[in-house]
Amino acid sequence: MKVLRTSVRDVIPLRAQMLRPGKPLLASHFQGDSDEQSFHLGAFVENKLVSVASFYFDKHPDIDEPYQYRLRGMATLPEFQHQGFSKELLKMAFPIIKQNQCKLLWCNARESAIGFYEKVGFIKLSEVFDIPEIGPHILMSKEIN
């Protein structure tokens, strides 16, 4: 497995397949995808993109830390899930976020993924809330040291 920076163009099809099935590809293009401070990571197995995550310089209004990154669009192909790919994407992202003078990463975690985020050091910051057409989520964050 290799974890590399990749283009948003490469990330969107896997996002669409795993996070927005049955919806147009455009539904998997997120605001900020092309911003200068945004970055996208991919995990590759034998040159096949199997897991992705995107990171945005974006402050959540309910979090006090002045400089924050947001994690969105983390997705892994079914046959590669539960093998540590998402954890490796995060391990590569943390130093990049820190290099950008940020000490906090936040996300709206799907309810089904809360256990994963807790295992990698995220804490819950909200009650469960619903994102229309996507489902139940919870606000979570992790301090980057």
Rosetta blueprint (number, residue, H / E / L):
1 M L
2 K E
3 V E
4 L E
5 R E
6 T E
7 S L
8 V H
9 R H
10 D H
11 V H
12 I H
13 P H
14 L H
15 R H
16 A H
17 Q H
18 M H
19 L H
20 R L
21 P L
22 G L
23 K L
24 P L
25 L H
26 L H
27 A H
28 S H
29 H L
30 F L
31 Q L
32 G L
33 D L
34 S L
35 D L
36 E L
37 Q L
38 S L
39 F E
40 H E
41 L E
42 G E
43 A E
44 F E
45 V E
46 E L
47 N L
48 K E
49 L E
50 V E
51 S E
52 V E
53 A E
54 S E
55 F E
56 Y E
57 F E
58 D L
59 K L
60 H L
61 P L
62 D L
63 I L
64 D L
65 E L
66 P L
67 Y L
68 Q L
69 Y E
70 R E
71 L E
72 R E
73 G E
74 M E
75 A E
76 T E
77 L L
78 P H
79 E H
80 F H
81 Q L
82 H L
83 Q L
84 G L
85 F H
86 S H
87 K H
88 E H
89 L H
90 L H
91 K H
92 M H
93 A H
94 F H
95 P H
96 I H
97 I H
98 K H
99 Q H
100 N L
101 Q L
102 C L
103 K L
104 L E
105 L E
106 W E
107 C E
108 N E
109 A E
110 R E
111 E H
112 S H
113 A H
114 I H
115 G H
116 F H
117 Y H
118 E H
119 K H
120 V L
121 G L
122 F L
123 I E
124 K E
125 L L
126 S L
127 E L
128 V L
129 F E
130 D E
131 I E
132 P L
133 E L
134 I L
135 G E
136 P E
137 H E
138 I E
139 L E
140 M E
141 S E
142 K E
143 E E
144 I L
145 N L
